[in-house]
């Protein structure tokens, strides 16, 4: 073999090895690729875990949460080329070759939510200032209060023990509807002000109200005893009616909210008949915040139109991608799970992962 041909073969081998290195580049180019891929997988797993636990609650089974506490990915690429030649009087011997090795070694750490963490994240009532901060951030006040509170100034929401429903007070849903209309009309705005002595809720509204909005304001003032629905109110936790200068929220825990949402899981009739699940009792109030919060359907085969789907007891349970209301409220519940995470304020450890 001529020296020219040997050089061509060597160039081909080097090109192949460099190609492997180029397709699996390290350093800055890997950040965008890895972050996006892991973000998509992590978000999907959170949605599926939440839906699976809602379905389990519908079947009176214990929810289990498994957190991803860390993701570490390390790469290595090794390349080696050998070339040798031998000559004698009768023949020429040429040996050349190359080897490459690529390794992608992700290390993912899972931590079950249990013990004190379970108690704080799922059993502790949501702080009232967090509930009102959600309203301040733009979420509809009727949906926020419907999902997160048992009572507002002594006016009680519907509540669930298992799948048994305690009816709401007659004024609860009308108050939510009135507040929502005022929020939509920009007649009412709220913001939370943390203070050394506690938290104040500041309510601003237009000086002049007319038509239905004025009637709504008068009705809310009368039912909740707010004495004007304007100015500063001391925001507190409890079931009392307040004293005209207070807004008392008896908030739910995340587990109680999940039980409420789980009532919207539609289980197969045979599972009710054979005792696997109880007959559900839905909230019968009127208005957009009443009824099923998240409609979870079931099917024998995996649905094509699901935004999230899980399999349990031989059926697929899913949220329809075309059901905007259910998708929105499922997203809100996902947000609540993040806000309830007692470890969310902890400092994230800084990890240095070498690549070879």
C-alpha positions in Angstrom: 0.0 0.0 0.0 1.4 3.4 -0.9 2.2 6.0 1.6 -0.5 8.2 0.1 -3.2 5.6 0.7 -2.0 5.0 4.3 -2.3 8.8 4.9 -5.8 8.8 3.5 -6.9 5.9 5.8 -5.4 7.7 8.8 -7.3 10.8 7.9 -10.5 8.9 7.6 -10.1 7.3 11.1 -9.2 10.7 12.7 -12.2 12.2 11.0 -14.5 9.5 12.4 -13.3 10.0 15.9 -13.6 13.7 15.7 -17.1 13.3 14.4 -18.0 11.3 17.5 -16.6 14.1 19.6 -18.4 16.8 17.6 -21.8 15.1 17.9 -21.4 14.7 21.7 -19.8 18.0 22.5 -19.1 19.0 26.1 -19.1 22.2 28.0 -21.4 25.1 27.1 -23.2 23.4 24.2 -24.4 20.6 26.6 -26.2 23.1 28.9 -29.1 23.9 26.6 -29.5 20.3 25.5 -29.4 18.8 28.9 -31.5 21.5 30.6 -34.3 21.2 28.1 -34.4 17.4 28.0 -34.4 17.1 31.8 -36.9 19.9 32.2 -39.3 18.2 29.9 -38.9 14.8 31.6 -39.1 16.4 35.1 -42.3 18.4 34.3 -44.0 15.4 32.8 -43.1 13.2 35.8 -44.5 15.9 38.2 -47.8 16.0 36.3 -48.1 12.2 36.2 -47.3 11.9 39.9 -49.9 14.4 40.9 -52.6 12.9 38.7 -51.7 9.4 40.0 -52.1 10.5 43.6 -55.5 12.1 42.8 -56.6 8.8 41.3 -55.4 6.9 44.4 -57.2 9.3 46.7 -60.4 8.6 44.7 -59.9 4.9 45.4 -59.2 5.7 49.1 -55.5 4.8 48.7 -52.6 6.6 50.3 -50.8 9.2 48.1 -47.1 8.8 47.8 -44.7 11.5 46.7 -41.2 11.0 45.5 -39.1 14.1 44.9 -36.1 14.4 42.6 -33.6 15.9 44.9 -30.6 16.1 42.4 -29.7 15.3 38.9 -26.0 14.9 38.0 -24.8 14.1 34.5 -21.2 13.4 33.6 -19.7 12.6 30.2 -16.5 11.0 29.0 -15.0 10.5 25.6 -11.8 8.6 24.8 -10.2 8.1 21.4 -7.1 6.2 20.4 -5.5 5.5 17.1 -2.7 3.0 16.3 -0.5 2.9 13.2 2.3 0.5 12.4 4.2 -0.6 9.3 6.7 -3.4 8.5 9.0 -4.0 5.5 11.0 -7.0 4.3 12.3 -8.0 0.9 9.2 -9.9 -0.2 6.3 -8.0 1.2 5.1 -4.9 3.0 2.9 -5.0 6.1 0.7 -2.1 7.1 -1.5 -2.1 10.3 -3.6 0.8 11.4 -6.8 1.2 13.5 -8.7 3.4 15.9 -10.9 3.0 18.9 -13.4 5.3 20.6 -15.5 5.2 23.7 -18.3 7.4 24.8 -20.1 7.3 28.1 -23.1 9.2 29.5 -23.6 8.5 33.2 -26.6 10.4 34.7 -27.1 10.1 38.5 -30.6 10.9 39.7 -31.4 11.0 43.4 -34.9 10.4 44.7 -36.2 11.3 48.1 -39.6 10.1 49.4 -41.7 12.7 51.1 -42.4 11.2 54.5 -42.3 11.9 58.2 -41.9 15.6 59.2 -41.6 16.6 55.5 -44.9 14.9 54.7 -46.6 16.6 57.6 -45.4 20.1 56.6 -45.9 19.8 52.9 -49.3 18.0 52.8 -51.0 18.4 56.2 -50.1 21.9 57.2 -52.8 24.5 56.2 -51.7 27.0 53.5 -50.6 30.4 55.0 -53.3 33.0 54.4 -50.8 35.5 53.0 -49.8 32.9 50.3 -53.4 32.4 49.4 -54.0 36.1 48.9 -50.6 36.5 47.1 -52.0 34.1 44.5 -54.9 36.5 43.9 -52.5 39.4 43.8 -50.5 37.6 41.1 -53.5 37.4 38.8 -55.3 34.2 39.6 -59.1 34.4 39.7 -60.2 35.0 43.3 -63.2 32.7 43.0 -61.0 29.7 42.0 -58.3 30.5 44.5 -60.7 30.7 47.5 -62.8 27.7 46.2 -59.7 25.5 46.2 -57.7 26.7 49.2 -60.1 27.7 52.0 -62.7 26.1 54.2 -64.1 29.4 55.3 -63.8 33.2 54.8 -64.9 35.3 57.8 -67.1 32.5 59.0 -68.8 31.7 55.7 -68.0 28.0 55.0 -67.0 26.3 51.8 -68.0 22.8 50.9 -65.6 20.3 52.5 -64.9 16.6 52.1 -64.1 13.8 54.5 -63.1 11.0 52.3 -65.7 11.3 49.6 -68.4 12.5 51.9 -69.4 16.1 51.3 -70.4 18.8 53.8 -72.5 21.3 52.0 -71.3 24.9 51.7 -73.1 27.8 53.3 -75.7 29.4 51.1 -73.6 32.6 50.7 -70.3 31.1 49.9 -70.5 30.7 46.2 -72.5 33.9 45.6 -69.7 35.8 47.5 -67.0 34.2 45.3 -69.0 35.1 42.2 -69.4 38.7 43.4 -65.6 39.0 44.2 -64.7 37.6 40.8 -66.9 40.1 38.9 -65.3 42.9 40.9 -61.9 41.6 40.1 -62.7 41.3 36.4 -64.1 44.8 36.2 -60.9 46.2 37.9 -63.2 47.6 40.6 -61.2 45.7 43.2 -57.5 45.1 43.6 -55.6 43.5 46.5 -52.1 43.2 47.6 -50.4 41.7 50.6 -48.0 43.7 52.9 -46.0 41.6 55.4 -45.5 43.5 58.6 -43.6 42.9 61.8 -46.9 42.4 63.7 -48.3 40.1 61.0 -49.7 40.6 57.5 -52.1 43.2 56.2 -54.3 42.8 53.1 -54.8 46.1 51.4 -57.9 46.4 49.3 -58.3 49.2 46.8 -61.4 49.9 44.8 -62.7 52.6 42.6 -64.4 55.4 44.5 -67.5 55.3 42.3 -69.1 51.9 41.6 -72.2 51.5 39.5 -74.7 48.9 38.4 -74.0 45.3 39.3 -70.5 46.0 40.7 -72.0 48.3 43.3 -74.5 45.7 44.3 -71.7 43.1 44.5 -69.6 45.3 46.8 -72.6 46.0 49.1 -73.4 42.3 49.3 -69.8 41.2 50.1 -69.5 43.9 52.7 -72.7 42.7 54.4 -71.9 39.0 54.3 -68.3 39.2 55.3 -68.7 42.1 57.6 -65.8 44.1 56.1 -67.1 47.6 56.9 -66.5 49.2 53.5 -64.3 46.8 51.4 -61.6 49.3 51.2 -58.3 50.0 53.1 -56.2 47.8 55.4 -57.5 44.5 56.9 -55.6 42.3 59.3 -55.1 39.0 57.5 -55.3 36.0 59.9 -56.0 32.3 60.1 -59.2 31.1 61.7 -62.9 30.4 61.3 -64.2 33.5 63.1 -66.2 36.4 61.5 -63.6 39.1 62.2 -64.4 42.5 63.7 -64.8 44.6 60.6 -61.0 45.2 60.3 -60.1 41.6 59.8 -60.2 39.0 57.1 -60.0 35.5 58.6 -59.2 32.6 56.3 -59.6 29.1 57.5 -57.3 27.6 54.9 -57.0 24.0 53.7 -54.0 21.8 53.7 -52.7 20.5 50.3 -54.0 17.0 51.1 -57.5 18.4 51.8 -57.4 20.4 48.5 -56.3 17.2 46.7 -59.2 15.3 48.2 -61.6 18.0 46.9 -60.1 17.8 43.4 -60.1 13.9 43.6 -63.8 14.0 43.8 -63.8 14.9 40.1 -62.1 11.6 39.1 -64.6 9.6 37.1 -64.1 5.9 38.0 -65.6 3.0 36.1 -69.0 2.0 37.4 -67.9 -1.6 38.1 -65.3 -0.2 40.6 -68.0 1.5 42.5 -70.2 -1.6 42.4 -67.5 -4.0 43.7 -66.5 -1.6 46.5 -63.1 -0.4 45.2 -64.3 3.3 45.2 -67.1 5.2 46.8 -69.8 7.0 44.9 -68.7 10.5 44.5 -70.6 13.5 45.9 -70.0 16.6 43.9 -70.3 20.2 44.9 -73.8 21.3 43.9 -73.3 25.1 44.1 -73.8 27.4 41.1 -71.3 29.5 39.2 -68.0 28.7 37.5 -66.2 27.7 40.7 -68.7 25.1 41.6 -68.9 21.5 40.4 -65.9 19.5 39.2 -62.7 21.4 39.5 -60.6 19.0 37.4 -62.4 16.6 35.2 -60.4 13.4 35.1 -61.8 10.8 32.6 -61.1 7.1 32.2 -60.6 4.8 29.2 -59.5 1.3 28.5 -56.9 2.3 26.0 -54.4 5.0 26.3 -56.1 8.2 25.0 -54.5 10.3 22.2 -55.9 13.6 23.4 -54.6 13.6 26.9 -52.4 16.4 28.4 -51.5 13.9 31.2 -52.4 10.3 31.7 -51.7 7.5 34.1 -52.7 3.9 34.4 -54.3 2.4 37.5 -56.5 -0.7 38.2 -56.5 -1.6 34.5 -57.8 1.8 33.2 -56.2 4.9 31.9 -57.1 8.1 33.8 -56.4 11.4 32.0 -57.1 15.1 31.7 -58.4 16.0 28.2 -56.1 18.4 26.4 -59.1 20.2 25.0 -60.6 20.9 28.5 -59.1 24.3 29.2 -60.8 24.7 32.6 -59.5 21.4 33.9 -56.0 22.0 32.5 -55.9 25.5 34.2 -57.0 24.2 37.5 -54.7 21.2 37.3 -51.9 23.7 36.7 -53.0 25.7 39.7 -53.0 22.6 41.9 -49.4 21.8 40.6 -48.4 25.3 41.7 -49.9 24.7 45.1 -47.8 21.6 45.5 -44.7 23.7 44.8 -45.8 26.4 47.3 -46.4 23.7 50.0 -42.9 22.3 49.7 -41.4 23.1 53.0 -37.9 22.7 51.6 -38.3 25.1 48.7 -36.5 27.9 50.6 -33.5 25.8 51.4 -30.2 26.7 49.7 -29.4 24.5 46.8 -26.0 22.8 47.1 -23.4 23.8 44.5 -22.1 20.7 42.7 -19.0 20.6 40.6 -19.1 17.7 38.1 -16.0 17.1 36.1 -16.1 15.9 32.5 -13.4 13.8 31.0 
